[in-house]
Amino acid sequence: MKVAIPHWQRRVSPVFDVAGNVLIVDLTDSGVEHGRQNVALRAEAPHVRATRLAETGADVLICGAISWPLEMAVSALGIDVIPQTCGEIDQVLAAFVAGRLNEGAFLMPGCCGRRRRGRRRGQGGRSGRPV
């Protein structure tokens, strides 16, 4: 599975729509990291940005704020979207692998809850881990 996390200063970028970089983390089925790749993104129309993300092979996007049109474009391409997430990249990734991403510490301040859009395979997306 490939997990995409837009980042800024080693933290989840506050707004995916304008994030300049996304970290693509390749995880084995058991959640072990297999590799990382940084991909530069340009702020473009939602469908163009979503297509660029899909070209990375991402299965899941963990991000902060995301506009509704971009979220729908990403979801339409078969990528699970876990928005309203904040924190340091490595801690967020570890929480995702452990099924603890829904803990309050990773919810963006001011958000009243986390929604999830995408394929919804099982409870936790492709890995079957709850989020």
BARO-135299 format. One record per residue (C-alpha): residue in three letters; chain; x, y, z. Coordinates in pm, 1 decimal. Example, Ala and Ser with C-alpha at 12.3 -4.5 7.8 and 13.67 -1.06 7.14 Angstrom:
2
+------+-----+----------+----------+----------+
| type | mol |       c1 |       c2 |       c3 |
+------+-----+----------+----------+----------+
|  ALA |   A |   1230.0 |   -450.0 |    780.0 |
|  SER |   A |   1367.0 |   -106.0 |    714.0 |
+------+-----+----------+----------+----------+
# end
This chain:
131
+------+-----+----------+----------+----------+
| type | mol |       c1 |       c2 |       c3 |
+------+-----+----------+----------+----------+
|  MET |   A |      0.0 |      0.0 |      0.0 |
|  LYS |   A |    117.3 |    352.4 |    -73.2 |
|  VAL |   A |     27.1 |    630.0 |    169.1 |
|  ALA |   A |     51.2 |    992.3 |     57.0 |
|  ILE |   A |    109.9 |   1266.4 |    314.0 |
|  PRO |   A |    148.6 |   1629.5 |    203.0 |
|  HIS |   A |    409.6 |   1790.9 |    422.0 |
|  TRP |   A |    565.2 |   2115.3 |    532.2 |
|  GLN |   A |    847.2 |   2139.0 |    787.3 |
|  ARG |   A |    819.5 |   1766.9 |    878.5 |
|  ARG |   A |    449.7 |   1805.0 |    960.1 |
|  VAL |   A |    130.7 |   1729.4 |    772.2 |
|  SER |   A |     68.1 |   2030.5 |    549.6 |
|  PRO |   A |   -226.6 |   2235.1 |    678.9 |
|  VAL |   A |   -398.1 |   2258.5 |    337.0 |
|  PHE |   A |   -354.6 |   1991.0 |     68.4 |
|  ASP |   A |   -482.0 |   2219.4 |   -209.4 |
|  VAL |   A |   -165.3 |   2430.9 |   -195.2 |
|  ALA |   A |     88.5 |   2183.4 |    -53.3 |
|  GLY |   A |    411.6 |   2188.0 |   -250.3 |
|  ASN |   A |    530.5 |   1837.9 |   -161.0 |
|  VAL |   A |    378.0 |   1501.8 |    -83.0 |
|  LEU |   A |    560.0 |   1212.8 |     80.0 |
|  ILE |   A |    472.9 |    874.1 |    -69.1 |
|  VAL |   A |    539.3 |    592.8 |    178.5 |
|  ASP |   A |    529.5 |    234.5 |     51.7 |
|  LEU |   A |    406.4 |     -4.2 |    322.0 |
|  THR |   A |    398.3 |   -382.7 |    318.5 |
|  ASP |   A |     75.2 |   -562.4 |    410.9 |
|  SER |   A |    205.6 |   -594.4 |    766.7 |
|  GLY |   A |    264.2 |   -216.8 |    789.7 |
|  VAL |   A |    642.7 |   -224.5 |    753.6 |
|  GLU |   A |    784.8 |     68.7 |    560.6 |
|  HIS |   A |    936.8 |    -42.0 |    232.3 |
|  GLY |   A |   1044.6 |    297.5 |     97.0 |
|  ARG |   A |    978.8 |    671.5 |     75.6 |
|  GLN |   A |    965.5 |    914.8 |   -210.8 |
|  ASN |   A |    908.9 |   1289.3 |   -208.8 |
|  VAL |   A |    699.1 |   1421.4 |   -496.6 |
|  ALA |   A |    668.4 |   1790.0 |   -581.9 |
|  LEU |   A |    319.1 |   1916.8 |   -657.6 |
|  ARG |   A |    203.7 |   2239.9 |   -814.0 |
|  ALA |   A |   -116.0 |   2413.2 |   -709.4 |
|  GLU |   A |   -332.3 |   2334.1 |  -1008.5 |
|  ALA |   A |   -696.8 |   2267.1 |  -1085.3 |
|  PRO |   A |   -838.9 |   1996.8 |   -857.8 |
|  HIS |   A |   -865.7 |   1730.5 |  -1128.5 |
|  VAL |   A |   -505.7 |   1791.0 |  -1241.6 |
|  ARG |   A |   -372.7 |   1776.0 |   -886.3 |
|  ALA |   A |   -575.1 |   1459.5 |   -817.2 |
|  THR |   A |   -444.1 |   1295.4 |  -1135.0 |
|  ARG |   A |    -85.4 |   1379.4 |  -1037.8 |
|  LEU |   A |   -143.6 |   1220.0 |   -698.2 |
|  ALA |   A |   -292.2 |    908.3 |   -860.5 |
|  GLU |   A |     14.8 |    882.2 |  -1086.2 |
|  THR |   A |    224.9 |    823.6 |   -772.3 |
|  GLY |   A |     31.1 |    503.1 |   -706.5 |
|  ALA |   A |   -111.2 |    636.4 |   -378.8 |
|  ASP |   A |   -386.0 |    426.3 |   -221.4 |
|  VAL |   A |   -451.2 |    656.2 |     75.9 |
|  LEU |   A |   -415.2 |   1031.4 |    122.5 |
|  ILE |   A |   -371.4 |   1151.4 |    480.3 |
|  CYS |   A |   -400.6 |   1529.0 |    479.8 |
|  GLY |   A |   -504.7 |   1838.8 |    668.7 |
|  ALA |   A |   -772.8 |   2058.2 |    519.9 |
|  ILE |   A |   -882.3 |   1979.2 |    164.4 |
|  SER |   A |  -1137.4 |   2155.5 |    -52.6 |
|  TRP |   A |  -1451.5 |   1964.7 |   -141.6 |
|  PRO |   A |  -1378.7 |   1964.6 |   -520.9 |
|  LEU |   A |  -1027.2 |   1828.3 |   -467.6 |
|  GLU |   A |  -1145.0 |   1568.2 |   -216.9 |
|  MET |   A |  -1408.5 |   1447.1 |   -462.7 |
|  ALA |   A |  -1154.9 |   1436.6 |   -749.2 |
|  VAL |   A |   -908.5 |   1233.1 |   -540.0 |
|  SER |   A |  -1180.4 |    994.9 |   -419.5 |
|  ALA |   A |  -1310.1 |    949.8 |   -774.8 |
|  LEU |   A |   -966.7 |    818.1 |   -871.1 |
|  GLY |   A |   -992.8 |    543.2 |   -607.9 |
|  ILE |   A |   -776.9 |    700.6 |   -338.5 |
|  ASP |   A |   -905.2 |    688.4 |     20.4 |
|  VAL |   A |   -898.4 |   1036.2 |    176.9 |
|  ILE |   A |   -838.4 |   1083.0 |    548.6 |
|  PRO |   A |   -866.3 |   1460.6 |    596.5 |
|  GLN |   A |   -841.4 |   1695.4 |    895.1 |
|  THR |   A |   -519.8 |   1533.5 |   1016.7 |
|  CYS |   A |   -233.7 |   1719.3 |   1180.4 |
|  GLY |   A |     96.2 |   1630.1 |   1342.7 |
|  GLU |   A |    449.6 |   1524.6 |   1264.5 |
|  ILE |   A |    471.6 |   1296.8 |    963.1 |
|  ASP |   A |    637.9 |   1002.7 |   1135.9 |
|  GLN |   A |    392.5 |   1010.4 |   1426.7 |
|  VAL |   A |     93.8 |   1033.2 |   1192.2 |
|  LEU |   A |    225.7 |    745.4 |    982.2 |
|  ALA |   A |    288.9 |    531.0 |   1291.5 |
|  ALA |   A |    -63.9 |    605.5 |   1416.1 |
|  PHE |   A |   -209.6 |    509.3 |   1078.0 |
|  VAL |   A |    -22.6 |    177.9 |   1075.7 |
|  ALA |   A |   -131.6 |    107.2 |   1435.3 |
|  GLY |   A |   -494.2 |    200.3 |   1364.8 |
|  ARG |   A |   -478.2 |    495.9 |   1605.8 |
|  LEU |   A |   -513.5 |    783.4 |   1361.1 |
|  ASN |   A |   -859.2 |    868.9 |   1493.6 |
|  GLU |   A |   -713.1 |    976.2 |   1829.5 |
|  GLY |   A |   -782.9 |   1338.3 |   1912.8 |
|  ALA |   A |   -412.7 |   1427.7 |   1908.3 |
|  PHE |   A |   -412.5 |   1394.2 |   1527.3 |
|  LEU |   A |   -735.3 |   1585.1 |   1458.9 |
|  MET |   A |   -687.5 |   1939.2 |   1330.1 |
|  PRO |   A |   -782.9 |   2203.6 |   1587.4 |
|  GLY |   A |  -1132.8 |   2337.6 |   1534.2 |
|  CYS |   A |  -1254.1 |   2025.7 |   1353.1 |
|  CYS |   A |  -1563.9 |   1862.7 |   1493.8 |
|  GLY |   A |  -1487.7 |   1517.9 |   1359.9 |
|  ARG |   A |  -1315.1 |   1325.5 |   1085.8 |
|  ARG |   A |  -1486.2 |   1205.4 |    774.4 |
|  ARG |   A |  -1340.4 |    953.4 |    535.8 |
|  ARG |   A |  -1404.4 |    928.1 |    165.7 |
|  GLY |   A |  -1292.9 |    664.4 |    -78.6 |
|  ARG |   A |  -1320.3 |    295.9 |   -144.4 |
|  ARG |   A |  -1404.5 |    202.9 |    216.1 |
|  ARG |   A |  -1265.8 |   -149.3 |    200.5 |
|  GLY |   A |  -1338.0 |   -291.5 |    542.2 |
|  GLN |   A |  -1308.7 |    -49.1 |    828.3 |
|  GLY |   A |   -962.9 |     82.2 |    761.2 |
|  GLY |   A |   -927.1 |    100.2 |    386.5 |
|  ARG |   A |   -701.3 |   -131.7 |    197.7 |
|  SER |   A |   -503.8 |   -248.7 |    499.2 |
|  GLY |   A |   -814.4 |   -339.4 |    697.5 |
|  ARG |   A |   -682.0 |   -137.1 |    989.8 |
|  PRO |   A |   -938.2 |     91.9 |   1149.3 |
|  VAL |   A |   -881.3 |    462.6 |   1128.5 |
+------+-----+----------+----------+----------+
# end
